[in-house]
């Protein structure tokens, strides 16, 4: 039987060979998408491992060397920036030849040397010295290897310092090893839930695409196997034949999918899923994933092939005579309704891990429930269309949908899942972003405002002459519009939190673009300098009697917003304050506060686009396969006088009716599920209204789906040529 199955698969004429090739191609594309999804998760883990060494401390979880035999290393990590790109600055000072070496280097930089990442080295060469290069004392000794980089475009520098200088600097730590463990994530419950939903939302559409590809030209295969049953083949033999054909096509498609994965992996690695591209080698596959895909995809194909032949085994004569199929029943709504109803249960589970696992499992049940309920919804829409039909093309489409709603829904099931997953993620992440924006509020200072702070508790104060020199240098810079120093408030009865009170000249306050209180005549203003450092102007007014300015607490600098102006000022501050804290802009504060939800937003966008690509491929495969299956009845309609344009209209309606109905249901179900998901967290959020980006996503997905349908219409003209009805 296996030999006969191979013969049927490979030597059944041009039509059979075309069906085999299309099935293998569909499985290859689905396999490649599945592999990219799995490798993406590994890429995130690899990125965590690459960031691990930047978390080095005095007590490392996995020391890179034996701490009992290594020499101490003075270590200071800080973060600088150039434009909107962060720069990781690592300052080191070895105390002996056995001091640990950072990843990506053969040796530690000596005093007066530094190693830079390739991207940072190129940026240093491309910019004037007073904009960037002067921040790094000494000369460039070389570039950091890939082992020490978090991404190909990462900006990282390792600077060599003298031990006697670095050890007295604020923020320095003495270490005996470099952290070799991956970066730890203190993911909140909300993020854990989002990541779990993302894994399910990306994998299930791919699996649906695999099953759709293996069921190409089901009607023609049913006719062929029904004929075998009628001449004496047993149900077991038919199942073997169907499995051989499906496994052979799926096996070749799986191998081709691996080849596609390796061919396009360098291009996919450049996509900034998390804001930065991946190293190509980080998009790897574990042996379990390789074995699972190599075995799992053909197994899924075999199961799908056997399920497709179930009707042949039960009633071969009915298949041969094209008897009506059994109609879907309302019970198909049960998994969907049960999954949505049970979403209320995780809120009553105390353990966060169990609560999130339950929510993700119910989400998977709802996705499966949508696929199960789809044929019944399609049948419902077909019956409505039959009652309202006024044209022959409309009636043909309605009767076709009513005759086999399961096949009609399978054609658009991928897009329905994409709309559902996109709705859930857009609602959940949109709510998080709106909640974050509401918490952050509007900054009072422009985003390009530069801030330099001084920590008086660790002795970062500078002398009066140094202050004068620094202020004069800053004010002379091109693009600098105002420099406003904030002084320590001393010598008076201060509020309970004196560390939050500072003094600023009223003229400087106005120069920053802030309104001076009307009742205040001039002189010094008392203010909340902690809030001012965050870009907010609060609690400004006349100081208490007897208040005198003390040491310099902060410098607030208003620039013209040009990148070179900001970076030139930043470089000057670091040159004149080599042991001070790194200056920052108000824009960097906002970006840091919203970084997590913005990363989620990017990942959701990429994920939804991936789902739409999968859905489009699935739809194209299904529509093309359906036209090939029905070429004889469609040719007979055309031969009896029906214009080709009406056949076009019938095919479009066959896709548009279930697509529109299922998209509406999946969107409503998506918002309902998102609201219930947010309600299950320990701190429930109210669901935010969808934005224009969501509406454009849904409408764009529907428009793209109909464009795919229209792209298959030329095939309809070719397969309905009069010669198609010949029987010899």
C-alpha positions, -999 to 999 in steps of 0.1 A, spaced: 0 0 0 29 24 7 42 18 -28 8 25 -43 5 56 -22 38 68 -35 27 61 -70 -6 80 -65 13 110 -50 40 112 -77 25 98 -109 -11 108 -109 -9 132 -138 -1 169 -140 -30 179 -117 -19 154 -90 17 166 -93 7 202 -91 -14 194 -60 16 177 -45 39 206 -53 15 232 -39 10 212 -7 47 208 -2 52 245 -8 25 255 17 40 232 43 75 246 36 63 282 42 44 272 73 74 253 86 97 283 80 73 306 98 71 281 127 109 279 129 113 317 129 88 319 157 106 293 178 140 309 170 127 343 180 120 330 216 156 316 216 168 350 204 152 367 234 170 342 257 203 347 239 199 385 243 194 381 280 226 360 282 245 387 263 233 414 288 243 393 318 279 406 321 266 441 324 249 431 357 283 422 373 284 428 411 303 418 441 282 387 444 277 371 410 253 342 406 276 324 381 312 338 384 332 338 352 364 328 370 374 312 403 370 341 427 394 325 452 424 328 428 415 360 409 427 395 416 401 422 425 388 445 398 374 479 404 342 481 383 318 510 376 288 507 352 269 537 340 247 546 311 254 575 287 235 584 255 240 598 220 207 611 206 181 584 214 207 556 216 219 545 250 256 539 256 268 513 282 299 527 298 320 502 318 350 517 337 375 491 350 408 492 370 426 459 375 446 454 407 467 425 394 474 402 364 446 378 374 418 404 374 388 390 354 384 401 318 351 412 303 336 392 274 346 402 239 381 413 250 415 395 251 428 419 278 416 447 299 423 483 287 451 500 305 448 535 319 444 559 289 429 532 267 393 521 258 376 495 238 344 503 219 318 483 201 320 485 163 289 507 161 303 531 187 337 531 171 322 541 138 301 568 155 332 582 171 349 584 138 319 601 121 314 628 147 335 658 158 357 651 188 339 676 211 306 659 203 315 623 214 351 612 214 363 634 242 340 616 267 363 586 265 398 595 278 428 581 260 430 563 227 409 536 211 427 503 217 404 481 196 368 469 192 347 447 215 340 413 200 305 399 195 306 380 229 305 414 247 277 430 226 240 428 233 232 434 196 250 443 164 242 480 167 249 482 205 269 512 218 292 499 245 326 511 258 351 496 283 374 523 297 406 517 315 412 537 347 438 540 374 429 520 405 437 548 429 414 571 410 384 548 402 381 533 437 371 567 452 344 573 425 307 571 433 291 539 421 322 518 420 323 482 431 351 458 437 345 424 420 365 392 415 346 379 386 323 388 357 287 377 358 282 348 335 245 342 342 218 357 320 202 389 329 174 383 354 140 397 345 117 408 373 87 405 350 55 417 365 23 397 364 10 417 335 41 411 314 42 374 321 6 372 310 14 392 278 43 370 269 22 338 274 -5 351 252 21 361 226 35 326 225 0 310 220 -11 337 196 18 332 173 21 294 173 -16 285 168 -20 304 135 11 287 121 -3 252 130 -36 261 114 -16 270 82 1 237 83 -32 218 84 -47 240 57 -18 233 34 -21 196 39 -58 196 30 -53 212 -5 -77 198 -31 -96 177 -6 -126 172 -29 -105 157 -57 -87 134 -32 -120 123 -17 -133 114 -52 -102 93 -59 -102 75 -26 -139 70 -28 -134 52 -61 -108 29 -44 -133 22 -17 -160 13 -42 -137 -12 -60 -128 -30 -27 -102 -10 -7 -107 -13 30 -109 18 53 -75 10 68 -59 8 33 -75 42 24 -61 57 55 -26 44 47 -28 58 12 -40 92 25 -13 92 51 15 83 27 5 111 3 2 137 31 34 126 50 55 126 17 44 161 8 47 173 44 81 157 48 95 173 17 79 206 27 94 204 62 129 199 48 123 228 24 111 249 53 144 243 71 162 254 40 141 286 38 148 292 75 186 290 71 185 311 39 164 339 53 177 339 89 203 367 83 176 389 69 151 382 97 178 388 123 179 424 112 143 430 122 143 450 155 117 430 174 128 445 207 141 477 194 175 462 183 184 436 157 196 401 167 229 384 159 222 358 133 235 330 155 212 340 183 182 330 161 190 293 168 170 261 172 175 237 200 176 200 192 142 195 208 127 221 185 144 206 154 132 171 163 98 183 173 93 201 139 108 173 118 85 148 135 55 170 144 47 186 111 45 153 92 25 138 120 1 168 119 -1 164 82 -9 127 85 -36 133 111 -51 161 89 -50 137 59 -68 109 77 -94 133 91 -100 146 56 -107 110 45 -132 103 73 -162 109 50 -147 86 24 -145 57 48 -180 63 62 -198 68 30 -178 63 -2 -209 61 -23 -221 95 -9 -188 110 -19 -190 96 -53 -225 109 -58 -216 142 -41 -242 138 -14 -248 168 9 -224 171 38 -236 170 74 -244 205 86 -225 220 116 -245 222 148 -248 248 175 -227 227 199 -196 241 181 -201 273 201 -195 254 234 -156 256 235 -157 293 227 -184 301 252 -168 279 278 -134 294 274 -148 330 277 -169 321 306 -141 304 325 -119 335 321 -135 348 353 -120 319 373 -83 330 373 -92 361 393 -100 338 423 -66 320 422 -41 334 447 -8 321 432 3 344 403 20 317 383 -10 294 384 -33 323 376 -13 333 345 -10 296 334 -47 292 337 -54 324 318 -30 314 289 -46 279 288 -80 294 286 -68 318 258 -56 288 238 -90 271 244 -108 303 231 -85 303 200 -94 267 193 -131 275 200 -130 301 173 -118 276 148 -144 251 159 -173 276 159 -163 291 126 -182 267 103 -214 272 122 -211 309 120 -204 305 82 -235 284 79 -255 311 97 -243 337 73 -250 315 43 -286 310 53 -291 347 57 -275 352 23 -298 327 7 -329 345 20 -316 379 7 -302 367 -26 -314 387 -56 -288 376 -82 -276 343 -95 -240 349 -84 -252 356 -49 -273 325 -48 -244 304 -61 -221 317 -34 -247 312 -7 -255 276 -17 -218 269 -19 -212 282 16 -243 263 29 -232 231 12 -197 230 29 -193 258 55 -163 240 70 -143 242 39 -153 278 33 -143 288 69 -109 270 66 -100 293 38 -102 324 61 -95 308 95 -60 321 95 -71 357 91 -98 353 117 -72 341 142 -50 370 132 -78 395 138 -86 379 172 -50 378 184 -44 413 171 -75 426 189 -65 410 222 -30 423 221 -39 458 208 -64 461 237 -41 448 264 -10 467 253 -30 498 244 -44 498 279 -9 495 294 4 524 273 -26 546 282 -22 537 318 15 546 316 9 578 299 -17 588 324 7 581 352 36 600 336 16 630 327 30 659 306 65 672 313 69 709 320 104 711 305 111 705 268 123 670 259 157 684 248 164 699 282 197 685 296 201 678 333 233 673 354 229 663 390 254 663 419 252 638 448 264 658 478 262 628 501 291 611 483 312 643 479 304 653 444 303 690 452 326 713 432 343 746 442 330 780 434 357 786 408 349 753 392 313 762 390 321 796 374 343 779 348 317 752 341 289 778 337 310 800 314 320 770 292 284 758 289 270 792 281 295 796 253 284 765 235 266 767 202 229 758 206 229 765 244 199 788 252 199 788 290 219 773 319 201 773 352 220 762 384 200 748 413 216 755 447 213 737 481 190 755 505 207 762 538 204 783 570 166 783 575 137 763 589 132 739 560 102 715 554 103 679 566 120 668 534 148 693 531 165 671 505 138 681 480 142 718 484 166 738 462 171 774 452 172 790 417 175 825 405 141 838 393 158 849 360 171 814 354 137 800 361 122 822 335 150 815 310 139 778 311 105 789 299 88 784 332 64 810 346 76 830 376 48 832 404 31 866 400 35 876 436 72 871 435 93 901 427 128 886 420 158 871 436 159 834 445 131 809 441 125 779 463 116 748 443 113 710 444 145 701 426 138 664 426 107 671 405 126 696 383 151 669 376 122 648 362 111 676 340 83 689 362 80 723 379 64 721 413 63 740 445 80 771 433 78 803 454 97 827 476 122 809 499 118 810 537 134 839 556 171 834 562 175 808 534 209 809 517 223 791 486 248 764 494 265 739 472 255 732 436 228 705 434 219 705 397 224 721 364 193 724 341 202 734 305 178 744 278 191 737 243 179 743 207 170 706 204 197 698 179 215 665 185 249 680 181 241 708 206 229 683 232 258 659 227 284 687 227 271 699 261 270 663 274 306 658 263 318 690 280 301 680 313 318 646 313 352 661 305 350 687 333 333 663 357 351 630 350 339 613 382 304 628 382 271 613 373 261 611 336 239 639 323 205 630 308 177 646 289 140 648 298 133 628 267 155 600 280 134 599 312 102 595 293 117 569 271 129 549 301 95 551 318 77 538 287 104 515 274 87 482 285 53 490 270 69 504 238 89 471 234 56 452 239 40 475 213 67 467 188 65 430 195 27 431 191 30 449 158 55 424 144 34 395 158 2 407 142 19 414 109 33 378 111 -2 365 118 -15 385 88 12 371 66 4 335 77 -33 342 72 -28 357 37 -7 326 27 -34 303 41 -61 322 23 -43 321 -10 -36 284 -7 -73 276 2 -89 298 -25 -66 285 -53 -71 249 -42 -109 254 -41 -110 268 -76 -90 238 -89 -113 214 -71 -144 230 -87 -131 236 -121 -156 212 -138 -189 226 -122 -176 262 -127 -167 253 -164 -202 239 -169 -218 271 -155 -196 292 -179 -204 268 -208 -242 272 -202 -239 310 -206 -230 325 -172 -206 355 -178 -172 352 -162 -178 384 -143 -207 367 -124 -184 338 -115 -159 363 -102 -187 379 -81 -197 345 -67 -161 336 -57 -156 370 -40 -189 366 -21 -179 331 -10 -148 346 7 -163 380 18 -194 367 37 -176 343 61 -146 367 64 -167 397 74 -189 377 98 -161 359 114 -140 391 117 -168 409 135 -172 380 159 -135 376 165 -131 414 171 -159 414 196 -146 382 212 -111 397 213 -122 428 232 -143 407 256 -113 384 262 -89 413 267 -112 429 293 -115 396 312 -78 390 310 -71 424 325 -96 417 352 -77 385 362 -45 404 372 -39 413 408 -43 450 399 -72 451 373 -70 478 346 -101 492 328 -100 483 292 -90 512 269 -110 521 238 -93 509 205 -72 535 187 -69 543 150 -40 520 146 -62 490 156 -89 501 132 -64 504 104 -50 470 112 -83 453 110 -95 471 79 -61 466 63 -62 429 71 -96 426 55 -86 446 25 -55 425 21 -75 393 23 -99 405 -4 -69 415 -25 -56 380 -22 -90 366 -33 -90 390 -63 -55 379 -72 -67 344 -76 -95 354 -101 -73 351 -132 -69 314 -122 -107 311 -124 -107 321 -161 -80 295 -169 -96 266 -151 -131 272 -166 -120 270 -202 -146 249 -223 -120 221 -228 -122 214 -191 -155 197 -194 -142 170 -218 -144 135 -203 -121 115 -224 
